[in-house]
Amino acid sequence: MIAINNLTFEIGARALYDEANWHIKPGEKIGLIGANGTGKTTLLKLIVGDYTPTSGTISMAKDLTMGYLNQDLLSYSSDKNIVHVAMEAFERQNQLHDEIENLLKKLETDYSEDLLNKLSDKQHEFELLDGYNIEYKAHEILAGLGFSEEDCQRKLSTFSGGWRMRVMLAKILLQAPDILLLDEPTNHLDLPSIQWLEDYLKSFEGAIVIVSHDRWFLDKVINRTVESRKGKLTVYAGNYSFYLEEKALREDIQRGEFKNQQAKIRQEERLIERFRAKASKAKMAQSRIKMLDKMERVDDVDDDNPTVNFSFRFSKQSGRHVVTLEHITKKYPTIDILEDAEAVIEKGDKIALIGANGRGKSTLLRIIANADKDYAGTATTGHNVTTTFFAQHQLESLHLENQIIQELQAFAPKHTETELRTILGSFLFTGDDVFKKIKVLSGGEKSRVALAKALTADANFLILDEPTNHLDMQSVNILIQALQQYEGTLIVVSHDRYFLDNVANKIWFIEDQKIKQYPGTYVEYDEWNSNRKLAPKSAPQPKKEEKKAEPVKQQPTENKSQQLKKLNQDLGKMEEQIAALEKEVKGIEAQLADNTIYNQSEKAQQLTDTYQLKKLELREQQARWEALAEQIMELER
């Protein structure tokens, strides 16, 4: 389909690609991954012909059609409504539509057979190209990407850049090309739209190449992973999780080969030193020196996974109730966000606030942070609570003339320079990078600086609005590690499900203008929510046959006593079972907390599966206990 052979691409004196090779086959769904700066976006531009290789070839069939979504499309604008913009994908159908309209106009005065035949041919071709359904298809895809019917009538120019990007994505999907090239397609999508796009791409018949930092999204869609690293392209025959396992295995093998080779080199060098001193052995020594020179050296494995090695500090612990929301009502002229909503954030909560865009997630964060006071009701901050609020607009508050290290020193004067350098190193600012001025940084780099600032604050409550925007996978992993170590309370909005699943122990969502809560991880919530959607809504319950005119008989007292005794016995047994399950769950949690378990991937996976099953069993037993306890209370009345 597309063959990349010995590709070299140089920027100045630096070779971004050095004789790289890669063949894209029909129907493959590929994740193109790699650290920032390794040339992923550049490679897509080389494939579509925006850039020319320094050497090597990129060959493909002449009739191959490509759909390319790139971040440059953010600036595209039009005064047409978004349905018309999306329908520009149907170039031939639109051309035929205009020709048919012209022919119909001519037929008002000219009834010639020639015109009738032309009209019939055009209409036949239009029907074969499914032209009568193109508007329906456009509406369908726009709805999947989060646009309402009212939105569809608005001009593209009235939308923000992120929403315009969604329209451009819809247009590319409607083209149904032979291959889709998608550069960060989830950047401007909310969770429902990402999930819709996953399903769409899984059923897409053509090939797909995706550049994305959203590993959950990649795992759901791709069946091949290609890593761009050190100027080469390495193919892995599976999704992102498979890539991680396979790469670890390859690195273990490489590490072993490196150690063995180094031991052999040291042995040869010792022999050469011994032989070199004797004239009779000089020839042998020279021969061994030549052999060493010709030896193809195995490289040691580079550590691409930096770890967080600093600890959070805050000078005082918060009270039990961090924020209490009571009777909160928040409305905008066109939408009601909250109506008499209530919720409590308790010490130690790590909350993921999720949902579609426009449901009020960022508004709720601002209310919690006391940054929005235009609402009814009360939001009470608890005793000794110190707050840091991170949001994307706060990137603008960075001091452009400051060096990175100066920015952190001014914000966190109690930290030593060594501590601040350690924190910045965790966010990939090493060596002289810390002396770069803020004004020369990219959007992603500024995000990392702002996050580093937030994490150095003397705060026991973190409020984070889309902290993973503009972060690559390495940086997301660093943030996950940092928040897992954080002993305070936090609430976060993000569309990165892998991130949420690794940092949150509670899920909040806004539904029916109320704040609702699920007490568990994102994976557990996702399973619960999927089952909830599958359950029939307000389905009529089958009615039991009722015997009319037959009064309810009062149970004799002795029977009631016997029944209570039996139920209390059952309750006691159930409490013993719950206690045993709780002990099992805690035991498994202790095993999972031991990092050495992850050296045995199969055992770790089995233990994780057992943990999930035991937690589910525990929740079910607790629900049965509650039902039985209510039954006993009813009988005791």
C-alpha positions as CSV (number, residue, x, y, z in Angstrom):
1,M,0.0,0.0,0.0
2,I,2.7,2.5,1.1
3,A,6.4,1.5,1.0
4,I,9.0,3.5,2.9
5,N,12.5,2.5,1.9
6,N,15.8,3.8,3.3
7,L,14.2,7.1,4.2
8,T,16.5,9.8,5.4
9,F,15.2,13.2,6.4
10,E,17.6,15.9,7.7
11,I,16.8,19.2,9.5
12,G,19.9,21.2,9.4
13,A,22.8,19.0,10.5
14,R,20.4,16.6,12.4
15,A,19.0,13.5,10.7
16,L,15.5,13.0,12.0
17,Y,15.3,9.7,10.0
18,D,18.3,7.7,9.0
19,E,17.6,5.0,6.4
20,A,14.3,4.1,8.0
21,N,12.1,1.4,6.5
22,W,8.4,0.7,6.9
23,H,5.6,-0.9,4.8
24,I,2.0,-0.1,5.5
25,K,-0.4,-2.9,4.4
26,P,-4.1,-2.6,3.5
27,G,-6.4,-2.7,6.5
28,E,-3.7,-2.3,9.1
29,K,-4.6,-0.1,12.1
30,I,-1.3,1.4,13.3
31,G,-0.2,3.5,16.2
32,L,2.8,5.7,15.4
33,I,4.5,6.4,18.8
34,G,7.7,7.9,20.1
35,A,8.9,10.7,22.4
36,N,8.3,14.3,21.4
37,G,10.8,15.4,18.8
38,T,11.3,12.0,17.2
39,G,9.5,13.0,14.0
40,K,6.1,11.4,14.1
41,T,4.2,14.4,12.7
42,T,7.1,15.0,10.2
43,L,6.7,11.4,9.0
44,L,3.0,12.0,8.2
45,K,3.9,15.2,6.3
46,L,6.5,13.2,4.3
47,I,3.9,10.5,3.4
48,V,1.3,13.1,2.2
49,G,4.1,15.0,0.3
50,D,4.2,18.2,2.3
51,Y,7.9,17.5,2.9
52,T,10.5,15.9,0.6
53,P,12.9,13.2,1.8
54,T,16.7,14.0,1.8
55,S,17.1,10.5,0.4
56,G,15.2,7.2,0.1
57,T,11.7,6.7,-1.3
58,I,8.1,6.7,-0.3
59,S,6.1,4.9,-2.9
60,M,2.4,4.2,-3.2
61,A,-0.3,3.5,-5.8
62,K,-1.3,6.6,-7.9
63,D,-5.0,6.1,-7.2
64,L,-4.4,5.8,-3.4
65,T,-6.7,8.2,-1.5
66,M,-5.6,9.6,1.9
67,G,-7.4,11.5,4.6
68,Y,-5.0,13.6,6.7
69,L,-6.0,15.2,10.0
70,N,-3.4,17.6,11.3
71,Q,-3.3,20.3,13.9
72,D,-2.8,23.0,11.2
73,L,-6.5,22.6,10.4
74,L,-7.3,24.4,13.7
75,S,-7.0,27.7,11.8
76,Y,-9.4,26.7,9.0
77,S,-12.6,28.7,8.9
78,S,-15.7,29.1,6.7
79,D,-19.0,31.0,6.7
80,K,-20.9,27.8,5.6
81,N,-22.7,25.8,8.1
82,I,-20.9,22.8,9.4
83,V,-23.1,20.3,7.6
84,H,-22.1,21.9,4.3
85,V,-18.4,22.0,5.3
86,A,-18.5,18.3,6.2
87,M,-20.3,17.4,3.0
88,E,-17.4,18.9,1.0
89,A,-16.0,15.4,1.4
90,F,-18.4,14.2,-1.3
91,E,-16.7,16.0,-4.2
92,R,-18.2,14.0,-7.1
93,Q,-21.7,13.8,-5.5
94,N,-21.7,17.6,-5.0
95,Q,-20.7,18.1,-8.6
96,L,-23.4,15.8,-9.8
97,H,-26.0,17.5,-7.6
98,D,-25.1,20.9,-9.1
99,E,-25.3,19.4,-12.7
100,I,-28.7,17.8,-12.0
101,E,-30.0,21.1,-10.6
102,N,-28.8,22.9,-13.8
103,L,-30.4,20.3,-16.0
104,L,-33.7,20.5,-14.2
105,K,-33.7,24.3,-14.6
106,K,-33.0,24.0,-18.4
107,L,-35.9,21.4,-18.7
108,E,-38.3,24.1,-17.6
109,T,-38.0,25.6,-21.2
110,D,-36.2,22.8,-23.2
111,Y,-37.9,19.4,-23.3
112,S,-35.4,17.8,-25.7
113,E,-34.6,14.1,-25.5
114,D,-30.9,14.9,-25.2
115,L,-31.4,16.8,-22.0
116,L,-33.6,14.1,-20.6
117,N,-31.0,11.4,-21.3
118,K,-28.3,13.5,-19.7
119,L,-30.5,14.0,-16.6
120,S,-31.2,10.3,-16.4
121,D,-27.5,9.4,-16.6
122,K,-26.5,12.0,-14.0
123,Q,-29.3,10.8,-11.6
124,H,-28.3,7.2,-12.1
125,E,-24.6,7.9,-11.2
126,F,-25.8,10.1,-8.3
127,E,-27.9,7.2,-7.0
128,L,-25.0,4.7,-7.4
129,L,-22.8,7.0,-5.3
130,D,-25.5,7.0,-2.6
131,G,-25.9,10.7,-3.2
132,Y,-29.3,10.9,-1.7
133,N,-27.9,9.8,1.7
134,I,-24.9,12.1,2.0
135,E,-26.6,14.7,4.1
136,Y,-27.9,12.0,6.5
137,K,-24.3,10.5,6.8
138,A,-22.9,14.0,7.5
139,H,-25.5,14.5,10.3
140,E,-24.8,11.0,11.7
141,I,-21.0,11.6,12.0
142,L,-21.3,15.1,13.3
143,A,-23.7,13.8,16.0
144,G,-21.2,11.1,16.9
145,L,-18.6,13.8,17.4
146,G,-20.8,15.8,19.8
147,F,-22.7,18.3,17.6
148,S,-26.4,18.8,18.2
149,E,-29.0,19.4,15.5
150,E,-29.0,23.1,16.3
151,D,-25.2,23.2,16.0
152,C,-25.4,21.8,12.5
153,Q,-27.0,25.0,11.3
154,R,-24.3,27.2,12.7
155,K,-21.5,28.6,10.6
156,L,-18.1,27.0,11.0
157,S,-16.6,30.4,11.8
158,T,-18.7,30.7,15.0
159,F,-17.0,27.7,16.6
160,S,-13.8,27.6,18.6
161,G,-10.7,26.0,17.1
162,G,-11.3,22.7,18.9
163,W,-14.8,22.3,17.6
164,R,-13.7,23.3,14.1
165,M,-11.2,20.5,14.3
166,R,-14.1,18.1,15.0
167,V,-15.8,19.3,11.8
168,M,-12.6,18.7,9.8
169,L,-12.4,15.2,11.3
170,A,-16.0,14.5,10.3
171,K,-15.2,15.7,6.7
172,I,-12.2,13.4,6.6
173,L,-14.1,10.4,7.9
174,L,-16.9,11.0,5.3
175,Q,-14.3,10.9,2.5
176,A,-13.8,7.2,3.4
177,P,-10.2,7.2,2.0
178,D,-8.0,4.2,1.5
179,I,-5.9,5.3,4.4
180,L,-6.5,7.7,7.3
181,L,-3.5,9.6,8.8
182,L,-4.7,11.1,12.1
183,D,-2.4,13.3,14.1
184,E,-3.7,13.5,17.8
185,P,-7.4,13.0,16.8
186,T,-8.6,12.9,20.5
187,N,-7.0,16.3,21.5
188,H,-10.2,18.2,21.2
189,L,-12.7,15.5,21.9
190,D,-14.6,14.7,25.2
191,L,-15.1,11.2,26.5
192,P,-18.3,10.3,24.7
193,S,-16.9,11.5,21.3
194,I,-13.7,9.6,21.9
195,Q,-15.6,6.4,22.6
196,W,-17.7,7.0,19.4
197,L,-14.6,7.5,17.4
198,E,-13.0,4.3,18.7
199,D,-16.1,2.3,17.5
200,Y,-16.0,4.1,14.2
201,L,-12.3,3.4,13.6
202,K,-12.6,-0.2,14.7
203,S,-15.1,-0.8,11.9
204,F,-13.3,1.3,9.3
205,E,-12.3,-0.9,6.4
206,G,-9.2,1.1,5.2
207,A,-5.8,1.4,6.8
208,I,-5.2,3.9,9.7
209,V,-2.1,5.5,11.1
210,I,-2.7,7.3,14.4
211,V,-0.3,9.6,16.3
212,S,-1.7,9.9,19.8
213,H,-0.6,10.1,23.5
214,D,-3.8,8.5,24.6
215,R,-2.7,4.9,25.2
216,W,-6.3,3.7,26.1
217,F,-7.5,5.0,22.8
218,L,-4.6,3.3,21.0
219,D,-5.2,0.0,22.8
220,K,-8.9,0.0,21.7
221,V,-8.2,0.8,18.0
222,I,-4.8,-0.4,16.7
223,N,-3.4,-3.8,15.9
224,R,0.1,-2.6,15.0
225,T,2.5,-0.3,16.8
226,V,5.4,1.5,15.1
227,E,8.0,3.2,17.3
228,S,9.9,6.2,15.9
229,R,13.2,6.2,17.8
230,K,16.8,7.3,17.0
231,G,16.0,7.8,13.3
232,K,14.6,4.3,12.9
233,L,11.1,2.8,12.7
234,T,10.5,-0.4,14.6
235,V,7.3,-2.5,14.1
236,Y,5.5,-4.4,16.9
237,A,2.7,-6.8,15.9
238,G,0.1,-5.7,18.4
239,N,-1.5,-2.8,20.3
240,Y,0.2,-0.4,22.7
241,S,0.0,-2.8,25.7
242,F,1.5,-5.5,23.5
243,Y,4.3,-3.1,22.5
244,L,5.2,-2.4,26.1
245,E,5.5,-6.1,26.9
246,E,7.3,-6.9,23.7
247,K,9.7,-4.0,24.1
248,A,10.5,-5.0,27.7
249,L,11.3,-8.5,26.5
250,R,13.5,-7.2,23.6
251,E,15.3,-4.9,26.0
252,D,15.9,-7.8,28.5
253,I,17.5,-9.8,25.6
254,Q,19.5,-6.8,24.5
255,R,20.7,-6.0,28.0
256,G,21.9,-9.6,28.4
257,E,23.7,-9.5,25.0
258,F,25.3,-6.2,26.0
259,K,26.6,-7.6,29.3
260,N,27.9,-10.8,27.7
261,Q,29.7,-8.8,25.0
262,Q,31.2,-6.4,27.5
263,A,32.5,-9.4,29.5
264,K,34.0,-10.9,26.4
265,I,35.6,-7.5,25.4
266,R,37.1,-7.2,28.9
267,Q,38.5,-10.8,28.6
268,E,40.0,-10.1,25.2
269,E,41.6,-6.8,26.4
270,R,43.2,-8.6,29.3
271,L,44.7,-11.2,26.9
272,I,45.9,-8.5,24.5
273,E,47.7,-6.7,27.4
274,R,49.3,-10.0,28.5
275,F,50.4,-11.0,25.0
276,R,51.5,-7.5,23.9
277,A,54.5,-7.7,26.4
278,K,55.9,-10.9,24.8
279,A,57.5,-10.6,21.3
280,S,56.5,-14.2,20.5
281,K,52.9,-13.4,21.1
282,A,52.8,-9.9,19.5
283,K,51.2,-11.2,16.2
284,M,48.5,-12.9,18.2
285,A,47.8,-9.7,20.1
286,Q,47.5,-7.7,16.9
287,S,45.1,-10.3,15.5
288,R,42.9,-10.0,18.6
289,I,43.0,-6.2,18.4
290,K,41.7,-6.3,14.8
291,M,39.0,-8.8,15.8
292,L,37.8,-6.4,18.5
293,D,37.8,-3.4,16.1
294,K,35.6,-5.4,13.7
295,M,33.2,-6.6,16.4
296,E,29.7,-5.2,15.9
297,R,28.9,-3.6,19.2
298,V,25.6,-4.2,21.0
299,D,24.3,-1.0,22.6
300,D,23.2,-0.9,26.2
301,V,19.5,-0.2,26.8
302,D,18.5,3.4,27.2
303,D,16.1,4.2,30.0
304,D,13.2,5.9,28.3
305,N,11.0,5.8,31.4
306,P,12.0,8.5,33.9
307,T,10.6,8.1,37.4
308,V,9.5,10.7,39.9
309,N,12.0,10.9,42.7
310,F,10.7,13.7,44.9
311,S,8.2,13.7,47.7
312,F,5.3,16.1,48.2
313,R,5.3,18.3,51.3
314,F,2.5,20.4,52.8
315,S,2.9,22.1,56.1
316,K,-0.6,21.2,57.5
317,Q,-3.2,18.5,57.2
318,S,-6.7,19.4,56.2
319,G,-9.8,18.6,58.2
320,R,-12.0,15.6,57.3
321,H,-14.4,17.6,55.0
322,V,-12.3,19.4,52.4
323,V,-15.2,21.0,50.4
324,T,-18.9,20.8,51.1
325,L,-21.4,21.8,48.4
326,E,-25.0,22.5,49.5
327,H,-28.0,23.4,47.3
328,I,-25.8,24.6,44.4
329,T,-27.7,26.0,41.5
330,K,-25.7,27.3,38.5
331,K,-27.3,28.5,35.2
332,Y,-26.2,30.2,32.0
333,P,-28.6,32.0,29.6
334,T,-28.7,29.0,27.3
335,I,-28.1,26.0,29.7
336,D,-28.8,24.9,33.2
337,I,-25.7,23.3,34.7
338,L,-26.7,22.4,38.3
339,E,-30.0,22.5,40.2
340,D,-30.0,22.2,44.0
341,A,-26.9,19.9,43.8
342,E,-25.0,18.6,46.8
343,A,-21.7,16.8,47.3
344,V,-18.8,16.4,49.8
345,I,-15.1,16.1,49.1
346,E,-13.5,14.3,52.0
347,K,-9.8,14.2,53.0
348,G,-7.9,11.6,50.9
349,D,-10.4,11.6,48.0
350,K,-8.9,11.4,44.6
351,I,-11.9,12.3,42.3
352,A,-12.2,12.1,38.5
353,L,-14.9,14.5,37.3
354,I,-16.0,13.1,33.9
355,G,-18.6,13.7,31.2
356,A,-19.3,15.3,27.9
357,N,-18.2,18.9,27.1
358,G,-20.7,21.5,28.0
359,R,-22.0,19.6,31.0
360,G,-20.3,21.9,33.5
361,K,-17.2,20.1,34.6
362,S,-14.9,23.1,34.4
363,T,-17.6,25.3,35.9
364,L,-17.9,23.0,38.9
365,L,-14.1,23.0,39.4
366,R,-14.2,26.8,39.4
367,I,-17.0,26.8,42.1
368,I,-15.0,24.3,44.2
369,A,-11.9,26.5,43.8
370,N,-13.8,29.6,44.7
371,A,-13.0,31.1,41.3
372,D,-16.7,31.4,40.3
373,K,-19.1,33.0,42.8
374,D,-22.0,33.6,40.5
375,Y,-24.2,30.7,41.7
376,A,-26.9,30.0,44.3
377,G,-26.1,27.8,47.3
378,T,-23.0,27.4,49.4
379,A,-19.6,25.9,48.8
380,T,-17.7,25.7,52.1
381,T,-14.0,25.1,52.3
382,G,-13.0,23.0,55.3
383,H,-10.6,23.5,58.1
384,N,-6.9,24.0,57.2
385,V,-7.5,23.4,53.5
386,T,-4.9,24.9,51.2
387,T,-5.7,24.8,47.5
388,T,-3.8,24.9,44.2
389,F,-5.9,25.2,41.0
390,F,-4.3,24.2,37.7
391,A,-6.1,25.1,34.4
392,Q,-4.9,25.6,30.9
393,H,-5.5,29.3,30.9
394,Q,-3.0,29.6,33.8
395,L,-0.2,29.0,31.2
396,E,-0.7,32.6,30.4
397,S,0.3,33.6,33.9
398,L,3.8,32.2,33.5
399,H,6.4,35.0,33.4
400,L,7.8,34.9,29.9
401,E,11.1,36.6,30.7
402,N,11.8,34.2,33.6
403,Q,14.0,31.2,33.2
404,I,12.3,27.9,34.1
405,I,14.2,27.5,37.3
406,Q,13.5,31.2,38.2
407,E,9.8,30.6,37.7
408,L,9.8,27.8,40.2
409,Q,12.1,29.6,42.7
410,A,9.7,32.6,42.8
411,F,6.7,30.4,43.3
412,A,8.2,27.9,45.9
413,P,11.0,29.8,47.8
414,K,11.1,27.2,50.5
415,H,12.4,24.5,48.1
416,T,16.2,24.3,47.5
417,E,17.5,24.6,43.9
418,T,18.5,20.9,44.0
419,E,14.9,20.0,44.9
420,L,13.5,22.2,42.2
421,R,16.0,20.7,39.6
422,T,14.9,17.2,40.7
423,I,11.2,18.1,40.1
424,L,12.0,19.7,36.7
425,G,14.1,16.7,35.8
426,S,11.0,14.5,36.4
427,F,9.2,16.7,33.9
428,L,11.9,16.2,31.4
429,F,13.8,19.5,31.9
430,T,17.4,18.3,32.5
431,G,20.8,20.0,32.6
432,D,20.8,23.4,31.0
433,D,17.2,23.1,30.0
434,V,16.2,24.7,33.3
435,F,17.8,28.0,32.1
436,K,15.6,28.3,29.1
437,K,13.3,31.3,29.1
438,I,9.5,30.6,29.3
439,K,8.9,32.6,26.1
440,V,10.9,30.1,23.9
441,L,9.0,27.0,25.2
442,S,6.3,25.1,23.2
443,G,2.7,24.7,24.5
444,G,3.5,21.2,25.9
445,E,6.7,22.5,27.7
446,K,4.8,25.4,29.2
447,S,2.2,22.9,30.5
448,R,4.9,20.8,32.1
449,V,6.3,23.9,33.8
450,A,2.9,25.0,35.1
451,L,2.3,21.4,36.4
452,A,5.7,21.4,38.1
453,K,4.7,24.7,39.8
454,A,1.4,23.3,40.9
455,L,3.1,20.2,42.5
456,T,5.6,22.4,44.4
457,A,2.8,24.4,46.1
458,D,2.3,24.0,49.8
459,A,-1.2,22.7,49.1
460,N,-3.1,19.7,50.6
461,F,-5.9,20.0,47.9
462,L,-5.2,20.0,44.2
463,I,-7.8,21.0,41.6
464,L,-6.6,20.0,38.1
465,D,-8.5,20.9,34.9
466,E,-7.2,18.9,31.9
467,P,-3.6,18.5,33.2
468,T,-2.7,16.0,30.4
469,N,-3.4,18.3,27.5
470,H,-0.2,18.8,25.4
471,L,1.6,16.1,27.4
472,D,3.3,13.1,25.7
473,M,3.1,9.6,27.2
474,Q,6.3,10.0,29.2
475,S,5.0,13.2,30.8
476,V,1.6,11.6,31.5
477,N,3.3,8.7,33.2
478,I,5.4,11.1,35.3
479,L,2.2,13.0,36.4
480,I,0.6,9.7,37.3
481,Q,3.5,8.7,39.5
482,A,3.5,12.1,41.1
483,L,-0.2,12.0,41.9
484,Q,0.0,8.4,43.2
485,Q,2.6,9.6,45.7
486,Y,0.5,12.7,46.7
487,E,-1.0,12.2,50.2
488,G,-3.5,15.1,50.0
489,T,-6.9,15.4,48.3
490,L,-7.5,16.1,44.6
491,I,-10.2,16.5,41.9
492,V,-9.3,16.3,38.3
493,V,-11.0,16.7,34.9
494,S,-9.4,14.8,32.0
495,H,-10.4,12.8,28.9
496,D,-7.3,10.5,29.3
497,R,-8.9,7.3,30.7
498,Y,-5.6,5.6,31.4
499,F,-4.6,8.6,33.5
500,L,-7.9,8.7,35.3
501,D,-7.9,5.0,36.1
502,N,-4.4,5.3,37.6
503,V,-5.0,8.3,39.9
504,A,-8.7,8.3,40.9
505,N,-10.5,6.3,43.6
506,K,-13.9,8.0,43.0
507,I,-15.8,9.1,39.9
508,W,-18.1,12.1,39.8
509,F,-20.4,12.9,36.9
510,I,-23.1,15.5,36.4
511,E,-26.5,13.9,35.4
512,D,-29.9,15.5,35.6
513,Q,-28.2,18.7,36.9
514,K,-27.1,16.7,40.0
515,I,-23.6,15.7,41.1
516,K,-23.5,11.9,41.1
517,Q,-20.8,9.6,42.5
518,Y,-19.4,6.2,41.8
519,P,-17.1,4.8,44.5
520,G,-14.4,3.1,42.6
521,T,-11.8,3.3,39.8
522,Y,-12.5,4.4,36.2
523,V,-12.4,0.9,34.9
524,E,-15.0,-0.2,37.5
525,Y,-17.2,2.8,36.7
526,D,-16.9,2.2,32.9
527,E,-18.1,-1.4,33.4
528,W,-21.0,-0.3,35.7
529,N,-22.0,2.5,33.3
530,S,-22.0,0.1,30.3
531,N,-24.2,-2.3,32.1
532,R,-26.5,0.6,33.2
533,K,-26.9,1.7,29.5
534,L,-27.7,-1.9,28.5
535,A,-30.4,-2.2,31.1
536,P,-33.9,-1.4,29.8
537,K,-35.0,2.1,30.9
538,S,-38.2,2.3,32.9
539,A,-39.3,-1.1,31.5
540,P,-42.7,-2.1,33.0
541,Q,-42.3,-4.7,35.7
542,P,-44.4,-7.8,35.2
543,K,-47.4,-7.7,37.6
544,K,-47.9,-10.6,40.0
545,E,-51.4,-12.0,40.1
546,E,-53.3,-10.5,43.0
547,K,-56.1,-12.2,44.9
548,K,-58.7,-9.5,45.3
549,A,-60.7,-9.1,48.5
550,E,-58.2,-11.3,50.4
551,P,-56.8,-9.4,53.3
552,V,-53.1,-9.8,54.3
553,K,-52.9,-12.2,57.1
554,Q,-50.9,-11.2,60.2
555,Q,-48.1,-13.8,61.0
556,P,-48.4,-15.4,64.4
557,T,-46.0,-13.9,66.9
558,E,-44.1,-17.1,67.4
559,N,-43.6,-17.5,63.6
560,K,-42.4,-13.9,63.4
561,S,-39.9,-14.5,66.2
562,Q,-38.6,-17.6,64.5
563,Q,-38.2,-15.8,61.2
564,L,-36.3,-12.9,62.9
565,K,-34.0,-15.4,64.6
566,K,-33.2,-17.2,61.3
567,L,-32.6,-13.9,59.5
568,N,-30.3,-12.6,62.2
569,Q,-28.4,-15.9,62.0
570,D,-28.1,-15.4,58.2
571,L,-27.0,-11.8,58.8
572,G,-24.2,-13.0,61.2
573,K,-22.9,-15.6,58.7
574,M,-23.0,-12.9,56.0
575,E,-21.0,-10.5,58.2
576,E,-18.3,-13.3,58.7
577,Q,-18.2,-13.8,54.9
578,I,-17.8,-10.0,54.3
579,A,-15.0,-9.8,56.9
580,A,-13.2,-12.8,55.2
581,L,-13.6,-11.1,51.8
582,E,-12.3,-7.8,53.1
583,K,-9.3,-9.6,54.5
584,E,-8.7,-11.3,51.1
585,V,-9.0,-8.0,49.3
586,K,-6.5,-6.3,51.7
587,G,-4.1,-9.2,51.2
588,I,-4.2,-8.9,47.4
589,E,-3.8,-5.1,47.7
590,A,-0.6,-5.7,49.7
591,Q,0.7,-8.1,47.0
592,L,-0.1,-5.6,44.2
593,A,1.7,-2.9,46.1
594,D,4.9,-4.9,45.9
595,N,6.7,-3.8,42.7
596,T,8.5,-7.1,42.3
597,I,5.2,-8.8,41.3
598,Y,5.3,-6.9,38.0
599,N,8.5,-8.7,37.0
600,Q,6.2,-11.7,36.5
601,S,3.6,-10.3,34.0
602,E,1.4,-13.4,33.9
603,K,1.2,-13.7,37.7
604,A,0.6,-10.0,38.1
605,Q,-2.3,-10.2,35.5
606,Q,-3.8,-13.2,37.4
607,L,-3.5,-11.4,40.7
608,T,-5.2,-8.3,39.2
609,D,-8.0,-10.3,37.7
610,T,-8.6,-12.1,41.1
611,Y,-8.5,-8.7,42.8
612,Q,-11.3,-7.3,40.5
613,L,-13.4,-10.5,41.0
614,K,-13.0,-10.3,44.8
615,K,-14.0,-6.6,44.9
616,L,-17.1,-7.4,42.8
617,E,-18.0,-10.3,45.1
618,L,-17.5,-8.0,48.2
619,R,-19.8,-5.3,46.8
620,E,-22.4,-7.9,46.0
621,Q,-22.2,-9.4,49.5
622,Q,-22.5,-5.9,51.0
623,A,-25.6,-5.2,48.9
624,R,-27.1,-8.5,50.1
625,W,-26.3,-7.6,53.7
626,E,-28.0,-4.2,53.3
627,A,-31.1,-5.8,51.8
628,L,-31.3,-8.4,54.6
629,A,-30.8,-5.7,57.3
630,E,-33.7,-3.7,55.9
631,Q,-35.8,-6.9,55.9
632,I,-35.0,-7.5,59.6
633,M,-35.8,-3.8,60.5
634,E,-39.2,-4.1,58.7
635,L,-40.1,-7.2,60.7
636,E,-39.0,-5.6,64.0
637,R,-41.4,-2.7,63.6
